[in-house]
Amino acid sequence: MSSTAGAGRPETDPSAQLASLGYTSEFKRDMGPWANFSLGFTYLSPVVAIYTMFAFGLATAGPPMIWSLVIAGIGQLLVALVFSEIVAQFPVAGGVYPWARRLWGRRYAWLTGWVYMMALFVTIASVVSGAGPYIASLFGFEASVDTVILCSLGILALATLINYLGTKALAQAAIIGFAAELFGALVVGGWLLLTERHHNLGILFDSFGAGSGTNYLWAFAAAALVGIYNYYGFEACGDVAEEVRDPGRMIPKAMRRTIYVGGAAATFVAVALALSVVDIKAVISGDDPDPVSRVLDEAFGTVGAKGVLVIVLLSFLSCTISLQAAAGRLAYSYGRDDMIVGSRLLRKFSQSRHVPPYAVMLAGLVPALVVLGSKFSEDALTKIVSFASLGIYLGFQMVVLAALRARLKGWRPSGAYQLGKWGLPVNIAALVYGVTAIVTMAWPRTPEAPWYDNYIVLLSGVVVVGLGLLYMAIHPAYGRSDAPYNDAIPASAPQKDGKGPEREHEEEHEQKTGEPSGV
């Protein structure tokens, strides 16, 4: 596939390009190409993803579950290519929300950003909660509910502090996290292959009896959550678009690198772990519920395993930092466009740190509340976290759908990165993949459980979307926002005040009724 990225294009002044889109940024462009890539990589965090999901995937479908990483990687690369065209033309902080705003309109963008924001908050809570047991193991205390909560809040507070220090600190933390995580993935995976390999690569085609008694395809589809859970984070490269030098060129490259390098690292670690598990059938039967810890202890011993745990915890911290950066920029973009209650605070900017302090604070407080909820009901936390991946994929696909609709209505990407004639087929393929992944996540697989547990992923998505629609009906803040929107699609008639055709219709409604247009 070829693109016309940068072909014969003059250098574009990022500030001038942003001004042409209706914004004057207060961020500092302190993030270079490697820092931008590192931000996406640490958000994707192959170590966190594989260490969290490996046991589930191996028990569900056996070693062939590793192929889900390849399938999901190809699918998400298609999504990343669509995002690359969008961010090159609209390099605005906040990611999916401003992209959907320019491609479709205010109401659609509001709901897209709402779904993605809730998913980010829950994902942050799930990542810091996942770090708790590793901290307990490192320092040798019991991983009780209370200690895990305290450890989780400690990781969250540290990540919030680093984000508050500004773009330069965020960039440095991302690069350090990337180096530690990639080093850990290569060293741990390499050492396992050298000293603890008990199988050959043929096991990647052997289910070891997993999924027996039913069609194996169903077992593989369930285990595919390993791949689906791994491949998001590349969009964070675009969430900080106003902090990147030459974003139209750098961000599309960083997104693709995140998929390539992150996917390769995750696959390498997963293969090394699979070849190092002595008794795979014991994992499938449930007799060995924690194969990762067992393999690491046997390969590195007590002291060496603690060194690995330090790298793992650095991965959890850097992942949290990147997630918070994305959530904070999204909240800020809502506030800057006056799209949500509390916009006056969310759009405030620290002139000394060049960050939106209240937006960053929100990205720490809401996940902290979710973590504290596990004190009262660990099961409730599990149910809330079940929405995380679904919500992020849903937010992605709302943008992919908006891009497809815009293309069919005449949008021709005009940024520094373009897919040319491949744009439409890639867009369609990305949508097909995303819908398939969403169905895979939401599909009920525990018929013996109560219906509300069996459909918990789907129900959580319906609840979040429903609450968003209810908020829009009760408090239509988006109706008062006069920031640009729906301007990707060429207007068939002259536009008023630089606004798209949707706004012209809404202005007529407001003049007749004297009220902001509703949902």
Summary of the structure (lengths in Angstrom):
residues: 519
radius of gyration: 22.8
end to end distance: 40.6
largest distance: 76.4
contacts: 1913
relative contact order: 0.18
helix: 73%
strand: 1%
